Amino acid sequence: KAEEHQRLAKIIEQWNSSRLDLFEISQPSQDLEFHGVMRFFFQEVGSKVATKCIRVSSKDQCADIKETLIEKFRPDMRMLSVGSNYSLYEVHPNGEERKLADHEHPLVVQLNWNYDDREGRFLLKNNYEPDEGSNDANSGKRNKTKNKKSKGKDKTKAMNHKAKSSPALQNAQQGPPGNVAGHNDKNGVAKELYREVPETSFTRSISNPEAVMRRRRQQKIESKLDGGVDGRPPRTGTLKIYANTLFPEVPYKTLLFNMSHTTEDVLLETLEKYGLEKEDPLEYCIVLVSIVILNASILDYSCQKQRILDDHECPLAVASRYPEESIMFQLRQRRDVKHLVKEDDSNYESDNAGQDDDSDDDDLPYLLEIPPHGTDVNYKPRIIILRSTTTEFGSGQRPPNCSGDYNRILGPDVATRHCIMASIEGYITVTPASEGAAETYIDGQQIYSTTSLQHGNRLRIGSLLTFKYCDPLCVNEINVGFKLSPSYILYISARYLINPQYKPDLSIQQREQLIGSKLKKVAGMIWNTVKENPNNGSLMALWMANASELLHFLKMDVHLCNATYDVQTVLKQAVDSTFRCLTQCVEQELNYVMPAFLDESQDQGYKPTMSDILRTLSAAIRLLRNCGVNAALTVQLFSHVFHYVNRLLFNKLVLEPKSRLCKKIWAKRIINRLGYIESWAHKEGLELAAESHLARIYQALFFLKSPKGIVDLEVTVSRCALLNSKQLRVIMDNYQQCNESREDKISRQAADKMIALATNTVDARLLAEGFEVKVEEDGNLQIPFILPEDGYTCEMIKGIPPGLEDFLSEFSKSDICRLTSQSRASGSWTVWLRGFVDIEYTESKYNNVSPGYLPESDSEDAEIEYITFYKGGASLGLSIVAARGTNQQECGIYIKSVVKGGIADKDGRLQAGDQILTVDGRSLIGISQEQAAEVMQRTGNEVALEIAKKAALYHGLGTLL
């Protein structure tokens, strides 16, 4: 009893520390009785709310207090026995309410609010008076839609409360089973009371609401840290829950959870954080979005795979299985994601391994069964996808205490419970079930304790079963060295087949038919990949680059062009389709951050900013350049992107007058923000595309911020050559509606004159060109897609590109093919392409070379030096020129002069007349002066040059330089 007294005293002390002095509760007696002042409310129909404060005991029951309250509020009825006509209600600001049973103790009920720092009131109400809120349709509907989850949450909360409170409080608050928090006996009691008497410092009992909120947050954190295993604290972490589709102004909330919190817990807390605690949780869900990783530093946000998390999944545990920032969690309404699949990872059965078609498995690590000791398997090899946090292997039945996936595998020396694989912060480990007894090997070495796996490791379970560990994310990272490897390999394979030295008995027609059939099959596979993955931005960029490069090879090759006509048709369709799909991916990403243009404040907070827009554009152009997309295709794609920005802003301006954007202040603000886009475009070499396709919004904004006198308007309209009469009229009408006293009005005469001027000029031109005169901007840019004729990487690359041999290494190990370098070859990839070499010279050598051979260079030797500079972001200080010597087939880049005082001048190793062969391994032979300058500008702080010393003298260019 002493312990109970001490515990109760502590609870009362906590109450007194956060409540007003008036409501201070006395320390408990030896019989655990305590006293305190309580405030009660009373209202009758047509009367104002009355309030009384009376001192009560913890042993006073509800029935006794009701009699006292009736005497206080209705002294005219004190002699009558009317207690049964009245009920006492406990109500809270969030709308929760319940009727107290006669044997309950109101002071104990009030003290129990201390557990979660709740505020509440006690209302005395006549049972036979009509309830004003009962006819509220919305209230009734809300009460009817109380779902099982919210009830379950309240009930669990009450049970936890009861478990942690004093037994004296528990015993004193034994109400009927149905009277739990949130149970409504009358609709709208709480709502009506708080509407009539709002919360003020007079009506509440909490003395310091801010301190209480801090304490409440601390308690919530402590509750999340509770629940460790074996006395150890649980693994906790933060999750960003995005709700940008529901709340664009606050795109995400960062919440603290531990590994045991389920999707249901996360959903309920997220709804509370976004102020949706009154909503039905069944109408919402948490969606897992996985983002494709291009390499260690680039995330392709245009490629997203989505699935609905199951209620009992643990989001923090799910997040631990993925690399950081490669996934995100979104709060979505279920009606918007009906097309997504709801999965249950923990119910995965190994019998389905290798047969699951869900696209989310593409990024998960897996085990691929391989032949042991080099022998062949006479069955389809198994693929075991490591979906769960833990995956156990053994020859017996699934153990009852196995919490993750279980794979039953039968083979020599496989134990009943053999080994466990676990995912820990993105790494996969394997642990033998018992030291030494369960034979487990990695790359031939037996392991006895937890060991991490790397991509490509061979895992042997028992004495025979062998698997190769594969991590798709690592595979993607390895292959990014040279993204155009597929097109280059296909081209040199075709060149190998077309050479007369390959199967000399084949006729030309048979040879061309063989090449055509093989390449047509490959082109069909590329086309199918494009059709099946239209929303995968990284794949679209990869195959747009490869399809266009391969198409250029085949179309320009003097021997392959006629044999591959059908292949070229399929590749053209693939390039066109990938271009359109990739454009849509970039536009979709931009759509998330476009609200930054129309944000009234410069506050970053949780809102999208101009930095987010620039990051989205930079990620897109990095993706294109990383994949080796032709520069002309890049310009065309960003022309569509800039048109998309122009269309969204312009249509917002003219079609949504309620947005009140047609004001000088908004015109200046948006022009300033568009300036960031133009600066970025200029830095990336896209200034012409930006200037051309952002022109209409610029002209509309220029009109809004210009003076509005009749003479000024004539000059302004004459400079707005893209605004037709309908657009001009709408802009002026919207401007007049938004006009403030300090801004000039547009007179009717001036407006009519401007409309007539636009009709006679802009409208006439549009009609003559066959376009319709309309207000809104077109959804799609009305320009045809043009396949570039030049500017491909094959025109600049010399020799074997870095990364090509790595890409071929797996094929070489399987004896599918091998790559042989020709020491006497010039290294040019354009040697068989029309427009680059002398056809007669090429044909004369064609029949006398081995397959894959490239003609040697005719240039004389010069001394070659390799020079490295640390330039720290500055220029080397070189003036260069493109020139071709008398004995050279292609242009070279020569140093015309060394700028005095520059880095190269101070170093002293470079001189006028030296030829720059490569920059950071990239060849400068056969490219223009502008292209070479661009290559040198894109170098980092450290640059490596390959120099042919005094090469100008060897090639007869001394006088020129």
C-alpha positions, 0 to 999 in steps of 0.5 A: 500500500505504501508503494501505491500511495507513493505512485498516486502522490507522484501522479497528483504532483504531475497534475499540480505542476501543469494545472492552475492553482484553482484545480490543485489536488491535495495529497492522498490520505492513508486511505488513498483519498484526495480532494480537488476543485472541478469545474462543471458546465450546464446548459438548457435549451435557449439559455447560455452556458453556466459554469460552477466550480465545486470541491469534490472527493475522489470517493464522490460518485457521479450520482452524488455530484449530479445532485449537488450540481442540480442544487447549484444550477437549478435551486428551484428543483432541489427538493425534487428527485430529478437526478435520473433526468440528468447525465454528466458528460466528459467531453474533449476539444477533439470531439471525443465525448462519453456519458459517465456512469453513476458509480464513476468518480469524476475527480479520478476521471479528471486526474486520468487526463494527466497521463497524456496531458489532455484537456477536457470538460464536464457537462451536466445535461438534461436527457430529455432535451433535444440535442442541437447537434443531432440533426447535423448531417455532417456530424451524423455521417462522421459518427457513423463512419467511425472505423475499426482502426480509430476505435482500436486506437482509442481502445488501445490508448485507454488500455495503455493508460489504465495499465500505467496508472495507479491501481487506485485510479483503475479501481475507481474508474470501473465503468460499463464496458461500452463507455470508452473514450470516443463513445457517443451517447449524444451526437454533437455534445462536445462540438456544441459546448466548445462552440458556445464556450471557446477555450480561453485561459478562464475555461481551461485547467492547464496553466502552461499549454506550451510546456504541456505540448513540450512534455507531450512531445517528449512522452511521445518520443519516449513511447517510441523508444520503448519496446526494446528486446532483451533490455536493449533499446529498439532500433529507431529512425526517422521517416519522411512521409510525403503528401505533396499530392494532398498538401503541395504547400507542405510536401512532407513531414519527418516522423520518428518511429522504431522497427516495431511500428507498423504501417497502420501506426505510421498512417494514423500518426501521419494523418494526425500530423496533417490535421486529418485525424477526423478522417477515415484511415481506411480511405488513405494508405502509405505508398512505397516509391522506389527510385532507380539509382543510376550510379553512386551519385545520381538518382533518376527521379523520373523512374519510380515504382510504387506499391501499397504497404500492407497494414502489418509491414514495418516501414522503418524495417522496409527502409533499412533494406534499401540504400539511403534516398532510393525510396520514399513513402507517400500518403495517398488517398486509396481512390487515387491508387487503385491501380497499385498492388498491395503486397505482403512481403512477410507471406512470401513463399519460396515456391514462387521464387523466380516467378513473381512478376512484380516490378518492385523486385527489379531492384532487390538482391537475389540468389541465382542458382549456378552449376557446381564445379562447372557442371551443367544443370538439367533444370531451370535454375532457381532465383531466390529474391531476398525480399524480407529483412531476414531469409532463412534456409534449411531442409526442414519445414518452416520453423514456427519462430521464423519471422522472415522468409523461409526457403526449403532447399534439399541437397547433400549436407544441408541441415534442417536449419542451415543459414540465415541471410539478413539485410542490415542498412543496405548490406546482405549478410549470411550467418551459419545456423551452427558453427561448423556443423552447417557447411556454408562457403563464400567463394570456396572459403568456409565461413563460421560467423556472420559475413557480408556478401558482395555482388558476384560472390558464390554462396555454397550451401552444403556440399553441392548447392551453389548460388551466385549473389546478385545485387541489381544496384551494383550491376547498374553502377558497374555498367555506367562506365560507358552507356553506349556499349550496346550500340558499339558492340552491335556495330563492331559485331555487324562489321565482323559479320560483313567482312569477307574474311568471316566465312568466305564461302558466304555470298554477299546476299547471304551475308547481308541477310544474316546481318539483317536477321540478327540486327532485326531481332535485336531492334525488336527487343529494344522496341519491346523494352521501350514499349514495356517501360514508358515511365522508366526515365533511365531506361528511356535515356539509355535506349534513346542514346543507344538506338540513335547511335546504332541507327547512325552507324547502320545508316551511314556505314557504306556496307551495312546501310542497304542490308539493314533498311528494315532494322533502321525503320524499327530503330527510328520508331524506338528513338521517337518513342523514347524521346516522347516518353522521356519528355513526359517523365521530365515534365512529370517531375517538374510538375511537382516543383512548379508551385515554386514559381507562384509562391508569394514568399521566399520562405523555403520551409517545406515548399518547393523552391526555385532550387528544386526546379533547377535541381530537377532540370540538372538531374535530367541533363545529367541523365542525358549526358551520362547516357551519351545522348546526342546533343541535338536530341538534348536540345530538342527535348529541352525545347519541349521542357521549356515549352511545358514551363511556358504553357503552365505559367501562361495558362495560369495567367490567362485562364485563372483570373482568381489567382490574381497573377495579372499584377505588376508585382507578380510580373516582376516576381515571375520574370525574376524567377524565370531568370534563374531558368535562363541562367541555368540554360545559358550555362548548359548551352541551351540558351537558344531553346530557352529564349525561344520557348519561354518567349510568350510568357516573357512577353505577357509579363513584360506587358503587365509590368510596362506603363499603361499609357496609350502611347506606351501601350502601342510600343509594348504591344509592338514588342509582344509579337507572339500575343494574339488578340484573344490572349491580349484581351484576356490579359488586359481584362484580368489586369483590370480585375487585379488593378490596384490604386497605384497602378495605371488603368487601361482605357477602353480606347487604348484597349480597343486599339491594342486589340485591333493592332494584334488582330491585323498582325499576329492573328493574320500571321497565324491564320496564314500559317494555318494555326487557330487563334486561341487563348490557351497555349497548346499542350504539345510543342508543334514542331516535328521530331528531327533525327540528327545527322551528326554530332554522335559520339563515334565522331569524337571517340578514338580507340576502345572507349573506357568501360567497353571492355568491362561491359564485354568481360561477362560475355568473354567469360562465357565464351560468347565473344572476345574483343581483339585490339588491332595495334596498327589501327587508327582508332577511328570509329568513322572509317567506314562511314560516308562523309568521313573517308575516301570511299575508293581508298576504303574499298581498296583496303576492305578486302585485304584486312582481318575482321574488325580491322580499322585502317592505320594512321598515315601520320608521322610519329611525334614525341608523346607526353602525358601532362597533368594539371591542377587548375582548381576550377580556373582556365588553363590559359590556352588558345587552341585552333583546329587544323589538318596537316598535309599528311593527316586524314582528320583535323587535330587540335593544336595550341595556337598560343599560351596565355601569359600569366595563365596556369599553363604559362607558369607550368612551362610544359606546353608550347605553341605548336603542340597537339592536344590528343586527349583530355581526361582520356577523351580524344580531340582528333576529328572534332571541331574547335568549338567541340574541343573547347567544350570538352576542356571546359567540362574538366574538373579541378584536375585535368590530364592531357596527352600531348604530341610535342611540336606536332605542328612542325611534323604536319606542316602547320608551323607557318599557320601557328 
